Amino acid sequence: MRLKCEFKTEKIPVAYQFMFVSLIKEALKISNEDYYQKLYFYDGDKKNKKSKNFCFSVYISGFKKEANIFKVEDKVILYISSPDYEFAFNLYNGLLKMKNFNYKKEYKLTKKSITLVKEKNINNTEVIFNALSPICIKDIDNKPLDINEIEFLKELNYITDKILKNYRGYGLNKKLQFIPLKMKKRVVKEYIKNFENNTGKKDYYINGYMGIFKLIGDIEDLKDIYNLGLGFKRSQGFGMIEVLS
């Protein structure tokens, strides 16, 4: 299922990923508190770091950047994708009930509409995708890899295998081939509290890639990757992709 949710707002932070993570969590709480607790926690208050079966991207229509804020002149659109029916059902119901969302007492989103987006069919072992949010691939030391590094394809296959196994019980049917066609590096700014506490630095920067690429693999795998997203940090605003051809 793919959702499109439009909001009106005066501003959002440049490091907006966790604002929308919080919005998604709030929608799930509104819809089904038990499901939210199961998804994000275990044994009471321990954080569940297990891979989540969704990804999202954010599009800002008309904006000006002022310091650490985007001044929004038109609207903000949140796109969410998931093949997990339980997640999608609870999220959709929660978003329907949500009228406004406040974040850090400084930002306010007012929901204007929520619609279902028709998914595109995949019937070929070679698909050209567009990355709607940055694709981030990391090595064993948690360091983001550049797209031209030797380890990039190996680690892309590794994380995709884990994501698929978490979702459907088994990993890749066939190793992926990744061919960048028109991609650019995107440096994403995030605010992470633990990072500030440990380093004294407020902002954390992550390298990812946006643009057009070809993915070659098993058709079933490609269909699930399309819905789940590609790479690390998908449930934090990375790795959402769209079929071009």
C-alpha positions in Angstrom: 0.0 0.0 0.0 1.2 3.5 -0.8 -0.2 6.6 0.9 0.0 10.3 0.1 -0.8 12.7 2.9 -0.8 16.5 2.3 -0.2 19.0 5.1 -0.3 22.7 5.5 2.3 24.3 7.7 4.3 27.5 8.0 7.7 25.7 8.6 9.5 22.5 9.2 13.0 21.8 10.4 15.7 21.1 7.9 16.4 17.9 9.8 12.8 16.9 9.3 13.1 13.1 9.2 12.4 12.5 12.9 9.5 14.9 12.8 7.7 12.6 10.4 8.9 9.5 12.3 7.1 11.0 15.3 4.0 11.8 13.2 3.8 8.1 12.0 4.2 6.9 15.6 1.5 9.2 16.8 -0.9 8.0 14.0 -0.2 4.4 15.0 -0.9 5.2 18.7 -4.2 6.9 17.8 -5.3 3.9 15.7 -4.0 1.0 17.9 -1.9 1.5 21.0 -1.1 -2.2 21.4 0.2 -2.5 17.8 2.3 0.6 18.3 3.9 -0.9 21.5 4.5 -4.2 19.8 6.2 -2.5 16.8 8.5 -0.2 18.7 9.1 -1.9 22.1 9.6 -5.2 23.8 9.7 -6.4 27.4 8.0 -3.2 28.5 10.2 -0.2 27.6 13.1 -1.7 25.7 13.3 -0.3 22.2 12.6 -2.8 19.4 15.4 -2.2 16.8 14.1 -4.8 14.5 13.7 -3.7 10.9 10.3 -2.0 10.2 8.3 -3.0 7.1 7.8 0.5 5.6 9.6 3.5 4.1 8.7 7.1 3.5 9.7 10.3 1.7 8.8 13.9 2.1 8.2 16.5 -0.7 8.1 20.2 0.1 6.2 22.3 -2.4 7.5 25.9 -2.4 10.0 26.7 0.4 12.8 29.0 1.5 15.6 27.9 3.7 16.4 30.1 6.7 19.1 28.8 9.0 17.8 25.4 10.2 14.2 25.9 9.0 12.4 25.5 5.8 9.7 28.2 5.4 6.9 26.5 3.5 5.0 28.6 1.0 2.7 25.9 -0.3 2.4 22.4 1.2 4.3 19.4 2.5 3.5 15.9 1.1 4.3 12.7 3.0 4.5 9.5 0.9 4.5 6.2 2.8 4.9 2.7 1.4 4.4 -0.7 3.0 3.5 -4.2 1.9 2.5 -5.0 5.5 -1.3 -5.0 5.7 -1.4 -4.6 9.5 0.9 -1.7 9.5 -0.8 0.1 6.6 -4.3 -0.5 8.0 -3.4 1.0 11.4 -1.4 3.9 9.9 -4.2 4.8 7.5 -6.8 4.7 10.2 -4.7 6.8 12.5 -4.0 9.4 9.8 -7.7 9.6 9.0 -8.4 10.5 12.6 -5.5 13.0 12.9 -6.3 16.6 12.1 -3.3 18.4 13.5 0.2 17.3 14.6 2.4 19.4 16.9 6.2 18.8 17.1 8.5 20.2 19.7 6.0 23.0 20.5 7.4 24.8 17.5 6.0 23.1 14.5 2.4 22.4 13.5 1.1 20.3 10.6 -2.5 20.5 9.5 -3.7 17.6 7.5 -5.4 18.5 4.2 -5.9 15.2 2.6 -4.9 11.5 2.6 -5.2 9.3 -0.5 -4.2 5.9 -1.7 -1.6 5.8 -4.5 -1.9 3.1 -7.1 1.1 0.8 -7.1 3.0 0.1 -10.4 3.3 -3.4 -11.7 6.7 -5.2 -11.9 6.8 -8.0 -14.4 10.5 -7.9 -15.4 13.8 -8.9 -13.9 15.2 -5.5 -14.8 13.5 -2.3 -13.4 14.5 1.3 -13.6 13.7 3.1 -10.3 13.9 6.7 -9.0 14.9 7.2 -5.4 12.4 9.5 -3.8 14.4 9.6 -0.6 18.2 9.0 -0.2 19.5 5.5 -0.4 21.9 4.8 2.4 24.2 1.8 2.4 26.6 1.2 5.3 29.6 -1.1 5.9 30.2 -3.4 8.8 31.5 -0.4 10.8 28.3 1.5 10.3 30.1 3.9 7.9 28.0 5.1 4.9 29.5 3.9 1.6 29.9 5.8 -1.6 28.2 4.4 -4.6 31.5 3.7 -6.4 33.1 1.7 -3.5 33.7 -2.0 -4.0 31.7 -2.9 -0.9 28.6 -1.0 -1.9 26.9 -3.8 -3.9 27.9 -6.5 -1.3 26.4 -4.4 1.6 23.3 -3.5 -0.5 22.6 -7.3 -1.0 23.3 -7.9 2.7 20.8 -5.4 4.1 18.2 -6.2 1.4 18.4 -9.9 2.3 17.9 -9.0 6.0 15.0 -6.7 5.3 13.2 -9.3 3.1 13.8 -12.1 5.7 12.3 -9.9 8.4 9.2 -9.2 6.3 8.5 -12.6 4.6 10.6 -15.1 6.5 13.2 -15.7 3.8 15.7 -13.4 2.0 16.7 -12.7 -1.5 15.9 -15.3 -4.1 18.7 -14.0 -6.3 21.5 -11.5 -5.7 20.8 -8.0 -6.9 22.7 -6.1 -9.5 22.7 -2.3 -9.0 23.5 0.0 -11.9 23.5 3.8 -11.2 22.2 5.8 -14.2 21.8 9.3 -13.0 22.5 9.6 -9.3 23.8 12.3 -7.0 25.1 12.3 -3.5 22.8 13.8 -0.9 24.0 14.8 2.5 21.2 14.5 5.0 21.2 16.5 8.3 19.7 14.8 11.3 19.3 15.7 14.9 20.0 12.7 17.2 19.9 13.3 21.0 22.4 10.5 21.8 24.9 11.8 19.2 24.7 15.3 20.9 25.2 13.8 24.4 28.2 11.7 23.3 30.0 14.2 21.0 28.7 17.6 22.0 27.7 18.2 18.4 24.1 18.9 17.7 23.8 17.7 14.1 24.6 14.4 12.5 25.2 14.1 8.7 24.5 11.0 6.6 25.5 10.4 3.0 22.9 8.9 0.7 22.1 8.9 -3.0 19.1 10.2 -5.0 18.2 9.8 -8.6 17.7 7.1 -11.2 19.1 3.6 -11.2 18.5 0.1 -12.5 18.0 -2.9 -10.3 18.3 -6.4 -11.7 17.1 -9.4 -9.8 14.2 -11.8 -9.1 10.8 -10.4 -9.9 9.3 -11.4 -6.5 12.3 -9.7 -4.7 11.9 -6.5 -6.8 8.2 -6.3 -6.0 8.8 -6.5 -2.3 11.8 -4.1 -2.5 9.6 -1.6 -4.3 7.1 -1.6 -1.4 9.6 -1.9 1.5 12.3 0.5 0.2 16.0 0.0 -0.3 18.9 0.3 2.1 19.3 1.3 5.7 17.1 3.7 7.7 14.0 3.2 5.6 11.6 3.8 8.5 13.5 7.1 9.1 12.9 8.7 5.8 15.4 6.9 3.5 15.3 4.5 0.6 11.8 5.0 -0.8 11.8 4.2 -4.5 9.4 4.6 -7.4 9.2 2.5 -10.7 10.0 4.5 -13.8 10.1 1.6 -16.3 
